[in-house]
């Protein structure tokens, strides 16, 4: 009996730990002046037995609050109180109550609500980072919008999404006072489960919620939203029918993915009328697809006009994505070769707004001299600016620009710092580029030891990536820097790559490197055999431009000579 009692006590404690918190009890503690964590309150609310009724009332009240927040602040007091009576953890409720008391010059009454705004946002940020992998938790879409507003950002677009990990989420686009638009993901799984409970509890009469949800889903396809199964797509269809812009955008995206472009355009136009830039961007893509598949020149011209009109509308709202997209269309000649240059000011406008892809494209144009005069200093500035914005692609492109011997630009220590940040996440190409920078001493003191270390780390990070392995092997087998050569290692990693990959064995550039590693280790007979295979592969494919180089390498191997090149 003495042994049994501790076990029973432990089981009782475990049972207490797994019992969901009682929302009513928590609000009583709040009334008594006790401190309750926002996350605990949120969990209790989502576990409440009357959640569907509370959620419906909460959503209605928060929608009213958002509509009145700017123009009728005096009405916010009663609505805010009703919201907090329904769910005291509502970010929207506390934000508008703070606004109300500030408007009536009562800072003392506003302070507790301001504190709750801070506590709720801190709690959201403790549980997520706003990425799709780790979305912020939110009870309602209004709280998602209010999160952005509380940061001083303007919500400009939204679309509902669903994954296996997060059944129902909202991607919100928010524009800061300066800089690029931010994409923020919010986990709304609680709303989905609430609606599903309500759906299952509602009768199946034609005027019931179940029939409405099924009707919304039926528009998309028979496999979604069947009467016996309430899915995220059922909910999205239902919300779209109710005029929810994020849901309409999601339905439009789905229809576009099914190539139902006309239906997709209808839904996206409806969503874009509310100023939803996500819908606007997708609508422009639909119009472009219609232009590319048009069967007559007049249809194509009409669709391209719609693309331009849609992008210009988004540009008027401040969309840097639309500036970039329209600029690219001009530069790609969709509006005539004579108008290509019109894309440059659009890219500059987007770059000024902090759009990394636009900034990168401007760097490329000045690097190559396309459309604009070649200017390597200007190209460098744009590449560096794009890299500073945090784009991984821009950071790697900037490093390759600095390594280009023809540009004759001084190194930049920041390039190494940026690549090292990427390398910490196991990014193999960044490791490869770090090896090249250290080997050449670009932006740092030359170090063969560091270069070889980075090369090997790149291969370890991506042993099955033929481009990484091939570039490392070629450098270590043929570099004119004799102290950099590691021929046996180069041959070993190429052996492993080529033995494991049928595709790689059919590519002349990989066979060429493989042959060079054998020549570098003194096995010229094997090098000749592999180089002959490289020539055969090139002659049977579209590699005519490299045939002469491959023949030169074959001649060298036959004469027992190795390859030496200025690499990296």
N, C-alpha and C positions, 0 to 999 in steps of 0.2 A: 504494500500500500504506500509505503514511504517512497518507493521508486516511481510509482504511478502518478503521484500528485504533481511532481515537477513537470512530467510530460504533459499532463492535462493542462497545467498552468501555461506551459509554453504554447500548446495548441490554441488555447483561448486567446493568448496575446497575438498569435499569428492571425487568428480570425478577426481580431479587432483591427489589425493593420490592413487587412484586405477589404474591410467594410467601407463602402463609399461614404464620403462625408455628407452630412445632411445640410442642405442649403438653408433651410429654416433656422437650424441651430446656429449656423454661422452668421446669419443676419441678426439674430438675437445678440450674439457676442458683439457685433458691430454697434448695435444700439446701446450696449452697455459700455461702449468706449474701448473695447478690446481691439487689438491689432489682428487682422486676418490677412494672410498673403493673397494677392490677386490670383495666383495660380491655383490655390486651394479653393477659392471662391468660384473660379471658372470651372474647375472639375466638378464641384458640388452642383453647380447650376446645370451642367450637361448630364448629370446623373439624376436630376430631379424627376419624380414620377409624372409630373404635369409638364414636362419639357415642351411637347408640341404646342400646347396652348400658350405657354410663356414665350416661346420662340416666335410664334405668329404675332403676338402682341408687341414684342420687343422690336421685330423687324418693321412693323407698321409705324411705330413711334419714332424709331431712328430715321426712317425714310422721311417722315414729316420734319424732323429736326434738321436734317441736312438741307431740306428745301427752304427752311425759314431762317437758317443760321445767319445769312448775310443781310437780308432785307427786313426781317421782323424780329429783332433780338428780344423785344419785350415779351414775346410769346414763348420764348425758350424756357422760362422758369417753370411753367406748368408742365410742359412736355418733358423737360429734363427730370423733374420730380417723378413723373409717371414712368420714365425709363428706368430710373434707379430703384423705384418700387418693384419693378419687374425683374431687374437684374442689376444689383449694386456694383458689379464689376464692369459695367459698360463704359468703355473708353469714350464713346460718343456722349453718353449721359453726363459724365463728369466734365467733359470739354465744354459742352454747351451751358452747363450750369456755371462754370467759371466765366464764360462769355457773358452770361446774363448778369451775374453779380458785378462784373467789371463795368458793364453798360450802365447799371444803376448806381455806380460809384460805391460799391460795398466790398472793398478789398479783403476785409476780414472774413466775410462769408465766402469769397472766391477762393481763399487760400487752401482750405481742405480739399476742394475739388482739383485745384492745380496740383496738389500733392498726389492725389489719386491718379491723375493723368500721368505724372512721372512714374509712379509705382507700377501702373499697368504697362506702360511702354517698356520699362526696365524688365518686367516679367516676360513680356513677349520676346525681348532681345536675349534674355537668358536661355530661352527654350528654342531659339532659332536665329538664323542670320538673314532671312529673307530670300535665300536662294531656293531653287526648286527642290534641291536635296534636303534642305533644312528650313522649311517655311516658318514664318512667324505664326504662332497659334492665334486664332481670332474666332470669336463666337459668331459674328455676323459680317457681311460684306461692308456694312456701314462702319464697323470698327476698323476694318482694313483701310478704308478711305480716311478715317479720322486719324489713324496712325500717321499717314503721310501729312495730313494737315497739321498735326501737332508738331511735326518737324519743320514746318514752314514750307512744305512742298505742295504743289498743286496737282491733284489727280487728273490725268488727261486721257487715260485709256484703261481698259480692263477686259479680261476674258477668263471664263471658267475653264479649268483643266482637271483631268483625272488620271491617276496612275495607280498601280497596284499598291504602292506604299501609302499614298494619300488619295483616298477615293474622291475627294472634292476639295478643290483649292481655287484660289483667285490669283491670277497674275495681274498686278496693278502697275500701270505706268505712271510715274510721278515726276513732275518737272521742278527742280530746284530754282532758286532765283538766278543762278548762273550754273553753267556746266551742263553735261548731257543728261538726258532723261534717265531715270532710275527704274529698273524692273524689280518689283518686290513681290514675292510669293507668300500667300497666307493660307494656312490650313483651316478649311471650313468644314472639316469632317463632322463636327458636332451638329452643324446645320443639316447636313445630309442625313445623319442618323435620326435627327428629330423629324424630318420630313418623311423618312421611311416609316418611323413609328406611326405617324399620323396616317400615312397611306395605308398601312396594314390594318389600322383600327377603323378606317372609314368604310362604309358600305360601298357596294359596287354599282349603285344606282347611277343612271346616266349623268345626273347633275352633281355627283359626288366628286371629291378630290381625286379619287382613284381614276375615275373616268377622264377627268381633266388632264392628269399626268399622262395617262395612256394616250390620250389624243395628241399631246405635245410630242410624245416619243414616236407615235405612228408616222408623223411627217417625215422622220428620218429613216425609218426602216423597221421591218417587222421583227428583227431580232432584238431591238432595244425597247425597253419599257413595256414588256408584256404584262398583262394584268396580274400575273402571279409573281412578278419579280420587279421590285423597285430598284433601279440602278442609278448611278450618277447621271447617265445620259437621259433617263426618264426625268430626273429633276431639272436638268438643263433645258430639256424640251418644254417642260411646264413653265419654267421661269421665263423662257423666251416668249411664250404665248402671253405672259403677263406684262411684257414690255421691258424686261430686264436687259439692259444693253450688253452686259458681259455675257449673258446667255445667248442673246441673238448673235453676238460675234462668234461664240463657240459653235453654234449651229451652222453659221456661214462657213466657218473654217472646215467643219466636217463635210459639208456639201461640196466645197471646193476640192477637198481631197478625193472625193468620189467623182470628180470631173462633171458635177452637175452645176456648171458655172452660172447659168441663168438663175437658178434657185438660190445659189450662194450669194449672188449679187443682190437679190431682193432682201435677204436677211441682213447683209452687211450694210446696205444703204440705210435700212431702218436703224441699225445701231449707230452708224456714223452721224445721223441727224442729231444725236444727243451730244456730239462732240467727242465721241470715243475714237481716239487716234489709233488704237489697236484695230478697230473695225475698218478705219480709213486705210490703213496700210495693207490689210488683207484685201480690201476692195480694189485697190490699185493693182495688186498682183493678179486678181481675177480678170480685170480689164486687160492687163498685159497678156495673160494667157489667151484671152479671146482674140487679141491682136495677132499673136503668133500663130494661131490656128485658123485665122480668117481665110475664107475661100476667095475673097475678092479684095481688090485694093481699096475700094470704098469702105468695106467693113473694117479693114485693118486701120485705115485712117481714122474712122470714127472711134474705134476702140482706143487708139493711141491718144486721141483728144480727151477721152474720158480718163485715161491714165494721168495725163497732165493736169486736168481739172481737179482730180482727186488729190494728187500730190500738192498742188498749189493751195488747196483748201487746208491740208495738214500743215503746210509751211506757214500759212497765215496764223495757225494756232501755235506755232513755234516748234514744229517737229523737225529735228535735225535728221532723223531717219529719212523723212520725205525729201529733204534737201539733197541728201546723199543719193537716194534712189533715183530721183529725177536727173541729177547730175550725171550719174552713170549711164542712164538711158541716152542722154544727149551725146556723151562721149563715145558710146557704142554705135552711134549713127542711126538710132531709131527715128530721129527727127531730121535726118538728112546730114550728109557729110559736111555740108556748108555750115551747119549749125553746131558742130561738135564743140567748138570753143565756148558755147553758151553753158556747157556743163562745168567749166572751171569756176566761175563765181559762185555757183551753187555748192561746189565742194568747199570753197573757202568759207562760205557762210556756215556750212555744217561744221567745218574744222574750228571756226571761232566759237561754236557752241560746245566744243569738246568731243566731237564725234571722231573716234580713233580711226575707223575705216576710211573716212573722208580724208583725214590728215595723212594716212598712209598712201592713199591714192595720189594725193598731190605730190608726195615725195617721189612716188614712182614716175609720175609724169615729168617732173623736173630732172629725174635721174636719166630717163631714156630720151628726153627731148620730144616726147609725143604731144602734139597739140600746142604745147608751150615750148619756148626755147630752152635748151638744156642748160641747167644751172646746178652744179653739184653742191655748192654751198647751201643753196635754198633747199635742195633735196635733203641734205643732211639735217637741216633745221626741222623739216617736216617729219622725217623719220624719227628724230630724237623726241619731238613733241608727241608723236603717236606712242612711242615707247613709254614716255613718262606718264601717259594716261592709263597704263597698266595692261595694255593688250599684249598677250603672249606672242601672237603672230608678229606684231609690230616690233617687239623687242628682238626677236630672232632675225627679222628682216633688217633691222638696223645693224645688227652684228655682221650680217653678210654684206651689207653695203660697206661697212668699214673695212672688211676683209678684201673687198674688190681692189686688186692692185691698180686697176685703171682709173679709179676715182681719186687716188692720191690724197686721201683725207687723213688728218691726224686721228689717233685713237681717242676713246672716251672711256674713262674708268667706270662711268655709270653703266655702260653696256655690260661689263663683267658683273656688276652688282645685280642688275636686273636678271641676267641669265642664271646667276647663282640662286636667286629666289625661285626661279622655275625648276632648277635642278634639284632643289630640296624636295620638290613634289615628284621626283622621279622622271622628269621630262628629258628624254634621251637626246633629242636634237640640241637642246640647250647645253648639255654636257659636251656634245661633239663640237659645238661652236666655241665653248670655253677652251677646249683643247686646241683649236685653231688659233684663238687669240693669244694663248700662252705660248704656243709654238712660234708665232710670229712676233710676239711682243707688242701687240696692238692694244694700247690703252693700259699696258702693264709691262713690267720687266719680263723679258723672254725667259722661259723656264721649260726645258725639255722634260724635266721630271713631272711638273704639274701638267704639261700637255699630255704626256702618255697616260698619266693617272686619269685625266678626264676622258680620254679616248676609251680606256678600258671600262670606266664606269658607264659610258654610253652604251657599249656593247652588252654589258651585264644587265643594264636596264631594259634593253630591247634586242635580245639575241636573235629574234626571228624577224626583225625589221631589215629587209635586204638593203634599203637605202643607207641606213646607219652603218651596218656591218660593211657594206661595200666601200663607203667613203673612208671609214677608219682603216680598212685593210689597204686600200689604194695609197693613202697617205703614208702609212707605216712601211709599205713595201717599196715605194718609188720616190719618196721625197728626196730632193737634192740636199736637204739637211741630213748629212750622214749620221749625226748623233741622234736623230729622231727615228731612224729606221728600226723597226722591230719585225724583221721579215718572218721569223718562225711563228710569232704570235699572229701576224697577218694571215699567214697560210693556214694556221689552225682554225681561225674563226671563219675563213672562207670555206674550208673543208666542211665544217659543220653546217654552214648555211646551204651550200650546194648539195650536200648529201641529203639534207632534210627537205629540200624544196624543188619539186619538179618545175615549178614556174620560173624560179631563179635560174635553173640549168638551161632554160630556153632563151634567156636574155643575153645578147652579145656583150653588153657592158659589164655584166657580172662575170661572164666567162673570161673576158679580157683581164679583169682584176685577178681572177683565180689563176690564170696563166702567169700573170706578172709575179704573184707570190711564189710560184714554183721556180720561176727564173731567179728571183731574188734569193732563194735558198739553194740555188745551184742545180736544180733538176730541170735542165733545159729540154730533155726529151719529153717529159710530161707537159712542160710549158707549151711546146710546139703542138702537141696533141690537143690541148685545151684551146689554143688560139685558133687552130683549124676549125674547131667546133664553133668558136665565136664568129668566125667568118661565114660559116655555113648558116648560122642563125641570122646573121645580118643580111645575107644575100636573099634569104627566103622571106624576110620581113621588110618593114619600111625603115630601113636603117642605111640608106644609100649614102648619107652624108658622113658616116663614120667608117665606111669601107676602107678608105685609103689609110686612115690611122691604124686600123686593125691589121692591114697588110704590112705596114711599117713595123708594127710590133712583132708580127710573125717572122719577118725577115731578121729582126734583131735576135729573136730567140734561136733561130736556125744558125745564126752566127755566134751563139753563146754570149750574147750581150744582154744586160739587164736594162730596164727602163728607168730613166731618171727625169723627174719633172719638178718644176717649181711649185710645190704644194706643201702645206696648205696655202 
